[in-house]
């Protein structure tokens, strides 16, 4: 069985050891201990990867923890239903953000055009 040191996981995932300890404090990962040394196994590594992926997708750590708990209790139908709800909620949020970005881009383009027209009129007035 592959095992990992906290520094190895931190380097692999480009995060701090403090972040990994934080996820441990939240109960998201549970390394074995040999004295004061943490020993992470493949399951911990996969969970860490899922935590980081979930965060990138905008899921809260509480959401991720709940999904892990559902998985651990083997309630797959409930887990999938919950995941579908999270995905739909995230899609709504992202669509709203996309709409907001589009609106801001249109406003910026209009402001730029006004500035360019004003510059042209100023430069045209100076040319006469």
JOQUICOR-V996722 format. One record per residue. RES is the residue in one letter. PSI is psi as a letter, one per 20 degrees, with the letter a starting at -180 (NA if undefined). D_FIRST is the distance of its C-alpha to the first C-alpha in Angstrom with 2 decimals. Layout:
# JOQUICOR-V996722
{{RES/PSI/D_FIRST} {RES/PSI/D_FIRST}}
This chain:
# JOQUICOR-V996722
{{X/p/0.00} {X/p/3.80} {X/q/6.44} {X/q/10.07} {X/q/13.47} {X/h/16.26} {X/h/18.23} {X/g/15.72} {X/g/15.68} {X/g/19.42} {X/g/20.06} {X/g/18.10} {X/j/19.98} {X/l/23.14} {X/r/23.53} {X/q/24.24} {X/h/22.08} {X/h/24.86} {X/g/24.17} {X/g/20.54} {X/h/21.88} {X/g/24.55} {X/h/22.20} {X/g/20.49} {X/h/24.05} {X/i/24.84} {X/j/21.97} {X/h/20.43} {X/q/17.03} {X/n/15.93} {X/q/13.61} {X/r/13.11} {X/p/15.61} {X/n/16.07} {X/c/19.78} {X/j/20.65} {X/p/17.43} {X/p/15.34} {X/o/11.56} {X/p/10.47} {X/a/7.38} {X/h/7.60} {X/g/10.38} {X/g/12.21} {X/g/12.24} {X/g/13.66} {X/g/16.05} {X/g/17.20} {X/g/17.97} {X/h/19.86} {X/g/21.70} {X/h/22.94} {X/g/23.94} {X/g/25.73} {X/g/27.55} {X/h/28.66} {X/i/30.07} {X/j/31.92} {X/q/30.18} {X/r/30.48} {X/h/27.63} {X/g/29.27} {X/g/29.09} {X/g/25.41} {X/g/24.78} {X/g/26.91} {X/g/25.07} {X/g/21.72} {X/g/23.58} {X/g/25.09} {X/g/21.81} {X/h/20.33} {X/j/23.51} {X/l/23.37} {X/m/26.84} {X/h/26.36} {X/g/30.13} {X/g/30.71} {X/g/27.82} {X/g/29.21} {X/g/32.74} {X/g/31.83} {X/g/30.02} {X/g/33.11} {X/g/35.32} {X/g/33.35} {X/g/33.51} {X/g/37.22} {X/g/37.92} {X/h/36.14} {X/g/38.09} {X/g/41.34} {X/g/40.59} {X/h/39.72} {X/g/42.83} {X/g/44.98} {X/g/43.58} {X/g/44.27} {X/g/47.80} {X/g/48.32} {X/g/47.19} {X/g/49.54} {X/g/52.41} {X/g/51.86} {X/g/51.72} {X/g/55.02} {X/g/56.58} {X/g/55.46} {X/g/56.87} {X/g/60.13} {X/g/60.36} {X/g/59.76} {X/g/62.44} {X/g/64.88} {X/g/64.26} {X/g/64.75} {X/g/67.96} {X/g/69.24} {X/g/68.57} {X/g/70.41} {X/h/73.34} {X/g/73.47} {X/h/73.35} {X/h/75.87} {X/h/78.21} {X/h/78.00} {X/h/78.86} {X/NA/82.25}}
